Amino acid sequence: MIIQHQQEGSKGRFVALEDGKQIGEMSYSVAGPDKIIIDHTEVDPQEKGKGIGHVMLYKAVEYARDNAIKVLPLCPFAKASFDRDVHIRDVLFT
């Protein structure tokens, strides 16, 4: 699985690809120079249960760390993941 980061203007997304096919997407909006808002996570129904959402989220966390920005998780999946995993909360916008 490959995770691609794509950003155009104030919108961005992390896309999960396998064998050239998109199997997941996590989208976000830029909310200033130091914050992104994760607003949606979607995984192909045939691929659910494989941890694809978490792989995309960890790529978003890596991006946030590398760019010294914070993440506001409005998407229910991302919010629940931040609530469960203390190891990624360093990038959580509070």
C-alpha positions as CSV (number, residue, x, y, z in Angstrom):
1,M,0.0,0.0,0.0
2,I,1.2,3.5,-0.9
3,I,0.0,6.7,0.8
4,Q,0.1,9.8,-1.3
5,H,-0.2,13.3,0.0
6,Q,-1.9,15.7,-2.3
7,Q,-2.6,19.4,-1.5
8,E,-4.1,22.1,-3.7
9,G,-4.7,25.5,-2.1
10,S,-6.5,25.1,1.2
11,K,-7.6,21.5,0.7
12,G,-5.5,18.4,1.0
13,R,-5.9,14.6,1.3
14,F,-4.0,11.5,2.0
15,V,-4.8,8.8,-0.5
16,A,-4.3,5.0,0.0
17,L,-3.4,3.2,-3.2
18,E,-2.9,-0.5,-3.8
19,D,-2.1,-1.9,-7.2
20,G,-2.9,1.6,-8.7
21,K,-6.4,1.6,-7.3
22,Q,-7.6,4.1,-4.7
23,I,-8.7,2.2,-1.6
24,G,-9.0,5.0,0.9
25,E,-8.9,8.8,1.4
26,M,-8.5,11.1,4.3
27,S,-9.3,14.8,3.5
28,Y,-8.4,17.9,5.3
29,S,-8.7,21.7,5.1
30,V,-5.9,24.1,5.9
31,A,-7.0,26.4,8.8
32,G,-4.1,28.8,8.9
33,P,-0.3,28.4,8.8
34,D,-0.2,26.1,11.8
35,K,-3.4,23.9,11.7
36,I,-5.2,21.4,9.5
37,I,-8.7,20.1,10.1
38,I,-9.3,16.4,9.2
39,D,-12.9,16.4,8.0
40,H,-13.5,13.0,6.3
41,T,-12.1,9.5,6.2
42,E,-13.3,6.9,3.8
43,V,-12.1,3.4,3.0
44,D,-13.4,1.1,0.2
45,P,-16.0,-1.2,1.8
46,Q,-14.1,-4.3,0.4
47,E,-11.0,-3.1,2.3
48,K,-12.5,-2.3,5.7
49,G,-10.9,-3.9,8.7
50,K,-7.3,-3.8,7.3
51,G,-6.2,-0.7,9.2
52,I,-6.1,1.5,6.1
53,G,-7.7,4.5,8.0
54,H,-5.0,4.3,10.7
55,V,-2.2,4.2,8.1
56,M,-3.6,7.3,6.5
57,L,-4.0,9.0,9.9
58,Y,-0.4,8.2,10.9
59,K,0.8,9.7,7.6
60,A,-1.2,12.8,8.5
61,V,0.4,12.9,11.9
62,E,3.9,12.5,10.3
63,Y,3.1,15.4,8.0
64,A,1.9,17.5,11.0
65,R,5.1,16.7,12.9
66,D,7.4,17.5,10.0
67,N,5.7,20.8,9.4
68,A,5.1,21.9,13.0
69,I,1.4,22.1,12.6
70,K,-1.5,20.9,14.7
71,V,-4.5,18.7,13.8
72,L,-8.1,19.3,14.6
73,P,-9.9,16.0,14.0
74,L,-13.6,16.7,13.1
75,C,-14.0,13.4,11.3
76,P,-15.5,10.8,13.7
77,F,-12.8,8.2,12.8
78,A,-9.9,10.6,13.3
79,K,-11.4,12.0,16.6
80,A,-11.8,8.5,18.0
81,S,-8.3,7.6,17.0
82,F,-6.8,10.6,18.8
83,D,-9.0,9.7,21.8
84,R,-7.6,6.2,21.9
85,D,-3.9,6.7,21.0
86,V,-1.8,8.9,23.3
87,H,1.2,8.6,21.1
88,I,-0.2,10.9,18.4
89,R,-1.7,13.6,20.7
90,D,1.4,15.7,20.4
91,V,-0.1,17.1,17.2
92,L,-3.6,17.5,18.5
93,F,-5.0,21.0,18.5
94,T,-6.4,21.8,21.9
